[in-house]
Amino acid sequence: MTLTPAQQRALTWLALAVAAALLLWVLGSALTPLILALVFAYLLWPMVRLLERRHVPRALATTVTVLFAMLAVTALALLLVPIVTTVLPQLRTQWPGLLDKFNHVVAPQLKNFGIDVDADSVKTSIMKSFDGNMDEWGAKLLSSARIGGSWLATIAGFLVLVPVLVFYLLCDAETVTTGAWNLVPLKSREALARFLGECDTMLRQYLKGQISVMGAMALIYPLGLMLTGLNLAWPIGVFTGLAVFIPYLGYTTGLVLALMSAAIQFTGWHGVAEVAVVYAVGQVLESFVLTPRLVGERIGLSPLAVILALLVFGEVFGFVGVLVCLPVTALAVVAMRHAMDAYRASSFYRS
């Protein structure tokens, strides 16, 4: 059977996509610093261009941009310091009391709704987990982010190698893109340029809107938690607001941290309920007010699509899959849009 030129191009792109997926699956851990650097370079490129338009040399503009990004990441990491140093040690010592409180107050209420919770077995299981080796939790959490199986290499990769890679990618952006573009067949360049332009526009719109949502929620959550009297209102609230960039996972992490802090700090359950109300209101504002207005559905990435993509990429490719999830999903959405247009224009559809 003879393939048409369009079918040949489609098979070629499909083969390239499969090859890229296999490469990512086999060398995902080793490529993590490079992929993370590419993500940061893409995000920071507009800032470099802005400084260049103000007649700042490329090397200086890149240095300022990378230092600014490192400062921002460090500030975000410092938000977790009071949470880790305050909540986790207290949580480990107060779990028995909290579970007893749950057994006498919450469990009877749940039983009225037909939900029977064996608090004693839950207490035994949790205490056994806390008495175990805490290092195993960290090992499981970061195993997919290892580089060469060494924790020392992982630390060096993320703290040293990534900023260096970002710096050189930003300095040599034109050289890198020109070299890749020269590999594209001449007949495909015009169509590919339109395709990549649409993908870039979609990603830029999504990122700009999402940053606006993150900034708004980073103010709403801490202010709401302050009204409840939570001691760690600002670090937990700001962390939750910035972590909403990862759909539902960031929100859930912040909610769990806030509820644990409230359970430790407040003697009764009223404080915990107030914290839960703050997060419920915040989720409603984010999902039904801020995200539709600031992000919009014009980009074609619905929350459901993002969640499913995160689950699939995270399960198949681990931590590196989460890094490439958003750009690959955007490429897939644009590709599907072009495929549907081609299908509707085909003689098969019109006949």
C-alpha positions as CSV (number, residue, x, y, z in Angstrom):
1,M,0.0,0.0,0.0
2,T,1.4,3.4,-1.0
3,L,1.2,6.1,1.7
4,T,0.3,9.6,0.8
5,P,2.7,12.4,1.7
6,A,0.4,13.5,4.6
7,Q,0.4,9.9,6.0
8,Q,4.2,9.7,5.7
9,R,4.6,12.9,7.6
10,A,2.2,11.7,10.3
11,L,4.1,8.4,10.6
12,T,7.4,10.3,10.8
13,W,6.2,12.5,13.6
14,L,4.7,9.5,15.4
15,A,8.0,7.6,15.2
16,L,9.8,10.7,16.6
17,A,7.3,10.9,19.5
18,V,7.7,7.2,20.3
19,A,11.5,7.5,20.2
20,A,11.4,10.5,22.5
21,A,9.1,8.7,24.9
22,L,11.4,5.7,25.0
23,L,14.4,7.9,25.5
24,L,12.7,9.7,28.4
25,W,11.6,6.3,29.9
26,V,15.1,4.8,29.7
27,L,17.2,7.8,30.6
28,G,14.6,9.8,32.6
29,S,16.6,10.0,35.8
30,A,19.8,11.0,34.1
31,L,18.1,13.6,32.0
32,T,16.2,15.2,34.9
33,P,18.7,18.1,35.4
34,L,18.7,18.9,31.7
35,I,14.9,18.8,31.4
36,L,14.5,20.9,34.6
37,A,17.0,23.4,33.1
38,L,15.0,23.5,29.9
39,V,11.8,24.2,31.8
40,F,13.4,27.0,33.8
41,A,15.1,28.5,30.7
42,Y,11.8,28.6,28.9
43,L,10.2,30.4,31.8
44,L,13.0,32.8,32.3
45,W,13.6,33.7,28.6
46,P,11.1,36.6,28.5
47,M,12.9,38.2,31.4
48,V,16.3,38.0,29.6
49,R,14.7,39.5,26.5
50,L,13.2,42.3,28.6
51,L,16.6,43.2,30.0
52,E,18.2,43.0,26.6
53,R,15.7,45.5,25.2
54,R,16.9,47.8,28.0
55,H,20.4,47.5,26.5
56,V,21.7,45.1,29.1
57,P,24.3,42.7,27.7
58,R,23.2,39.1,27.3
59,A,25.7,37.7,29.8
60,L,24.7,40.2,32.5
61,A,21.0,39.8,31.8
62,T,21.3,36.0,32.1
63,T,23.2,36.3,35.3
64,V,20.7,38.6,36.9
65,T,17.8,36.4,35.7
66,V,19.3,33.2,37.1
67,L,20.2,34.8,40.4
68,F,16.6,36.1,40.7
69,A,15.2,32.6,40.0
70,M,17.5,31.0,42.5
71,L,16.5,33.6,45.1
72,A,12.8,32.9,44.4
73,V,13.3,29.1,44.7
74,T,15.2,29.6,47.9
75,A,12.5,31.8,49.4
76,L,9.9,29.1,48.5
77,A,12.0,26.4,50.1
78,L,12.4,28.5,53.2
79,L,8.6,28.5,53.6
80,L,8.8,24.8,54.5
81,V,11.4,25.3,57.2
82,P,9.0,26.4,60.0
83,I,6.5,23.8,58.9
84,V,9.0,21.0,59.0
85,T,10.7,22.1,62.2
86,T,7.5,22.9,64.1
87,V,4.7,20.6,62.8
88,L,6.4,17.3,62.2
89,P,8.1,16.9,65.6
90,Q,5.0,17.9,67.5
91,L,2.9,15.7,65.3
92,R,5.0,12.7,66.1
93,T,4.6,13.2,69.9
94,Q,0.9,14.2,69.8
95,W,-0.4,11.5,67.5
96,P,-1.7,9.3,70.3
97,G,-3.7,12.2,71.8
98,L,-5.0,13.4,68.4
99,L,-6.2,9.9,67.6
100,D,-7.8,9.5,70.9
101,K,-9.6,12.7,70.3
102,F,-10.7,11.4,66.9
103,N,-11.9,8.2,68.4
104,H,-14.1,10.0,71.0
105,V,-15.4,13.0,68.9
106,V,-15.2,12.3,65.2
107,A,-15.7,8.6,64.9
108,P,-19.1,8.6,66.7
109,Q,-20.3,11.3,64.3
110,L,-19.1,9.3,61.3
111,K,-20.8,6.2,62.7
112,N,-24.2,8.1,62.6
113,F,-23.7,8.4,58.8
114,G,-23.0,4.7,58.5
115,I,-19.2,5.1,58.3
116,D,-17.5,2.7,60.8
117,V,-13.9,3.6,61.4
118,D,-11.7,1.4,63.5
119,A,-9.6,4.1,65.2
120,D,-7.5,1.6,67.2
121,S,-6.2,-0.1,64.1
122,V,-5.6,3.3,62.5
123,K,-3.7,4.4,65.6
124,T,-1.5,1.3,65.6
125,S,-0.7,1.6,61.9
126,I,0.2,5.3,62.2
127,M,2.3,4.9,65.3
128,K,4.1,2.0,63.6
129,S,4.9,4.2,60.6
130,F,6.2,7.0,62.8
131,D,8.4,4.5,64.8
132,G,9.9,3.2,61.5
133,N,12.7,4.7,59.6
134,M,11.8,8.2,58.4
135,D,14.6,8.0,55.8
136,E,12.6,5.4,53.9
137,W,9.8,8.0,53.4
138,G,12.3,10.4,51.9
139,A,13.9,7.7,49.8
140,K,10.5,6.7,48.3
141,L,9.5,10.3,47.7
142,L,12.7,11.3,45.8
143,S,13.7,7.9,44.3
144,S,12.5,9.0,40.8
145,A,14.6,12.1,41.0
146,R,17.9,10.4,41.7
147,I,20.8,10.8,39.3
148,G,22.9,7.7,38.9
149,G,21.5,6.3,42.1
150,S,23.6,8.6,44.3
151,W,22.1,11.1,46.7
152,L,25.2,13.2,46.5
153,A,24.9,13.3,42.7
154,T,21.2,14.3,43.1
155,I,22.0,17.2,45.4
156,A,24.8,18.3,43.1
157,G,22.6,18.0,40.1
158,F,19.8,20.1,41.4
159,L,21.8,22.8,43.3
160,V,24.8,23.2,41.0
161,L,24.2,21.6,37.6
162,V,20.7,23.0,37.0
163,P,21.6,26.7,37.4
164,V,24.7,26.2,35.3
165,L,22.7,24.6,32.5
166,V,20.0,27.3,32.7
167,F,22.7,30.0,32.4
168,Y,24.3,28.4,29.3
169,L,20.9,27.6,27.7
170,L,19.9,31.3,28.1
171,C,23.2,32.6,26.9
172,D,23.2,30.3,23.8
173,A,19.5,30.3,23.2
174,E,19.8,31.4,19.5
175,T,22.6,28.9,18.9
176,V,20.6,26.0,20.3
177,T,17.4,26.8,18.5
178,T,19.2,27.5,15.2
179,G,21.0,24.2,15.4
180,A,17.8,22.3,16.1
181,W,16.0,24.2,13.4
182,N,18.6,23.4,10.7
183,L,17.8,19.7,11.2
184,V,14.1,20.3,10.1
185,P,13.4,19.4,6.5
186,L,12.9,22.6,4.4
187,K,9.4,21.5,3.2
188,S,8.2,21.1,6.8
189,R,9.5,24.3,8.3
190,E,6.6,26.6,7.5
191,A,4.0,24.2,8.9
192,L,6.2,23.4,11.9
193,A,6.8,27.1,12.6
194,R,3.0,27.7,12.8
195,F,2.6,24.6,15.0
196,L,5.3,25.6,17.4
197,G,4.0,29.1,17.5
198,E,0.5,27.9,18.5
199,C,2.1,25.8,21.2
200,D,4.2,28.6,22.5
201,T,1.2,31.0,22.6
202,M,-0.9,28.4,24.5
203,L,1.9,27.8,27.1
204,R,2.5,31.5,27.6
205,Q,-1.2,32.2,28.1
206,Y,-1.5,29.4,30.6
207,L,1.6,30.4,32.5
208,K,0.7,34.1,32.7
209,G,-2.8,33.3,33.9
210,Q,-1.6,30.6,36.4
211,I,1.0,33.0,37.9
212,S,-1.8,35.5,38.5
213,V,-3.9,32.8,40.2
214,M,-0.9,31.8,42.3
215,G,-0.3,35.4,43.4
216,A,-3.9,35.9,44.4
217,M,-4.2,32.6,46.3
218,A,-0.8,33.3,48.1
219,L,-2.6,36.3,49.6
220,I,-6.1,34.8,50.2
221,Y,-5.0,31.7,52.0
222,P,-2.7,33.3,54.6
223,L,-5.2,36.1,55.3
224,G,-8.0,33.5,55.8
225,L,-5.8,31.4,58.0
226,M,-4.8,34.4,60.1
227,L,-8.5,34.9,60.9
228,T,-8.6,31.4,62.4
229,G,-5.6,32.2,64.6
230,L,-3.3,29.6,63.1
231,N,0.3,30.3,64.2
232,L,1.7,29.1,60.9
233,A,-0.8,31.0,58.8
234,W,1.7,32.8,56.6
235,P,4.1,30.0,55.7
236,I,1.4,27.4,55.1
237,G,-0.9,29.9,53.3
238,V,1.7,31.3,51.0
239,F,3.0,27.7,50.3
240,T,-0.5,26.6,49.4
241,G,-1.1,29.5,47.1
242,L,2.1,29.0,45.2
243,A,1.7,25.2,45.1
244,V,-1.7,25.5,43.3
245,F,0.4,25.5,40.1
246,I,0.3,21.7,40.5
247,P,-3.5,21.0,40.1
248,Y,-5.1,19.6,43.3
249,L,-1.8,18.0,44.5
250,G,-0.5,21.4,45.8
251,Y,-3.9,22.3,47.3
252,T,-4.1,18.9,49.0
253,T,-0.6,19.2,50.4
254,G,-1.4,22.6,51.9
255,L,-4.7,21.4,53.3
256,V,-3.1,18.5,55.0
257,L,-0.4,20.7,56.5
258,A,-2.9,23.3,57.7
259,L,-5.2,20.7,59.2
260,M,-2.3,19.0,61.1
261,S,-1.1,22.3,62.4
262,A,-4.6,23.2,63.5
263,A,-5.1,19.8,65.2
264,I,-1.9,20.3,67.1
265,Q,-2.5,24.0,68.1
266,F,-6.2,24.1,69.0
267,T,-7.6,22.1,71.9
268,G,-11.0,21.6,70.3
269,W,-12.2,20.8,66.8
270,H,-13.6,24.3,66.1
271,G,-10.2,25.6,64.9
272,V,-9.7,22.6,62.6
273,A,-13.2,23.2,61.2
274,E,-12.4,26.9,60.6
275,V,-9.2,26.0,58.7
276,A,-11.2,23.5,56.6
277,V,-13.7,26.2,55.8
278,V,-10.9,28.6,54.7
279,Y,-9.6,26.0,52.3
280,A,-13.1,25.1,51.0
281,V,-13.7,28.8,50.2
282,G,-10.3,29.2,48.7
283,Q,-10.9,26.2,46.4
284,V,-14.2,27.6,45.2
285,L,-12.7,31.0,44.5
286,E,-9.8,29.4,42.6
287,S,-11.9,26.9,40.6
288,F,-14.9,29.1,39.8
289,V,-13.7,32.7,39.8
290,L,-10.0,33.2,39.4
291,T,-9.0,30.3,37.1
292,P,-11.8,30.9,34.5
293,R,-11.2,34.7,34.5
294,L,-7.4,34.7,34.6
295,V,-6.5,31.5,32.7
296,G,-9.6,30.9,30.6
297,E,-10.6,27.9,28.6
298,R,-9.2,29.4,25.3
299,I,-5.9,27.5,25.9
300,G,-7.6,24.2,25.6
301,L,-6.1,22.7,28.8
302,S,-9.0,21.9,31.1
303,P,-8.3,21.0,34.7
304,L,-9.4,17.4,34.0
305,A,-6.9,17.1,31.2
306,V,-4.1,18.5,33.3
307,I,-4.9,16.1,36.2
308,L,-5.0,13.0,33.9
309,A,-1.8,14.1,32.2
310,L,0.0,14.5,35.6
311,L,-1.2,11.1,36.8
312,V,-0.1,9.3,33.5
313,F,3.2,11.1,33.1
314,G,4.1,10.8,36.8
315,E,3.3,7.1,36.9
316,V,5.2,6.2,33.6
317,F,8.2,8.6,33.8
318,G,8.4,9.5,37.5
319,F,9.5,13.0,38.6
320,V,10.8,13.9,35.1
321,G,7.4,13.1,33.7
322,V,5.8,15.8,35.9
323,L,8.4,18.3,34.5
324,V,7.5,17.6,30.8
325,C,3.8,17.0,31.4
326,L,2.6,20.5,30.7
327,P,4.5,21.2,27.4
328,V,3.9,17.8,26.1
329,T,0.1,18.1,26.8
330,A,0.1,21.4,25.1
331,L,1.8,19.9,22.0
332,A,-0.8,17.1,22.1
333,V,-3.7,19.5,22.3
334,V,-2.4,21.6,19.3
335,A,-1.6,18.4,17.4
336,M,-5.2,17.1,18.0
337,R,-6.6,20.4,16.8
338,H,-4.6,20.2,13.6
339,A,-5.6,16.6,13.1
340,M,-9.3,17.3,13.6
341,D,-9.0,20.2,11.0
342,A,-7.3,17.9,8.6
343,Y,-9.9,15.2,9.2
344,R,-12.8,17.6,8.6
345,A,-11.1,18.8,5.4
346,S,-10.6,15.3,4.1
347,S,-12.7,13.7,1.3
348,F,-13.6,10.8,3.7
349,Y,-15.3,13.2,6.1
350,R,-17.0,15.3,3.4
351,S,-18.3,12.2,1.6
